[in-house]
Amino acid sequence: MSVLLGAVFAYLLGSVSFAVVWSRVFGLPDPRTYGSGNPGATNVLRSGRKAAAVLTLVGDAAKGAVAVGVVRALGIGDAGVALAAVAAFVGHLYPVYFGFKGGKGVATAFGILVALSPVLALGVLATFATVILASRYVSLASVLSAAAASVIAPFLFGWGAITGAVLAMAVLIVVRHRANIHRLIAGEEATIRLRKPRPAPLREPSATRDPSGVEH
């Protein structure tokens, strides 16, 4: 019963879409109505409000970490923790509060990994940062980070319930990014700008001469 209750708690917490919540707080359009239509931090960033995007990122990661942390603190075994991890992740993908139309789950998955193993989370974060810096494709970084988690997890947890949960989340992340993968292959995927463009230097007006030879 405790395992089931833990999974239900995790799913309900995971169903909180902070992209929608913070967009409403900041008076922004619903993130499901513009850009990629994905209620996640990257799409909220397209609204131009960086604070809303950062709060969305933190909130989505935190709910995954809290869901797993609470279930683990209750002394439920690895099977229960793994089920709670997947339930929180699925809650973000298919939130009961928002018509079962959620995001792609990258931030929530990262929060879950932090709660499961900081070492695993650090490895995934390093992969994500490296790919972003090299390619500027968030989708590619997300997919490759999911692959990295799948490779690292068995070395940390063995082939048990926790690794199974990590693999399940990785597969779902890839599935949720299938449209992005098609655009990457076609060379049509949008990149992100890592730095603001530098303003062009102001040029001094060039001196002119009148027919008398005097500069103006």
HELIX and SHEET records of a PDB file:
HELIX    1   1 SER A    2  GLY A   14  1                                  13    
HELIX    2   2 PHE A   18  VAL A   25  1                                   8    
HELIX    3   3 PRO A   31  THR A   33  5                                   3    
HELIX    4   4 ALA A   41  LEU A   45  1                                   5    
HELIX    5   5 LYS A   50  ALA A   73  1                                  24    
HELIX    6   6 ASP A   78  LEU A   93  1                                  16    
HELIX    7   7 VAL A   96  PHE A   98  5                                   3    
HELIX    8   8 VAL A  106  LEU A  116  1                                  11    
HELIX    9   9 PRO A  118  SER A  135  1                                  18    
HELIX   10  10 VAL A  138  PHE A  157  1                                  20    
HELIX   11  11 ALA A  161  ARG A  176  1                                  16    
HELIX   12  12 ARG A  178  ALA A  186  1                                   9    
END                                                                             
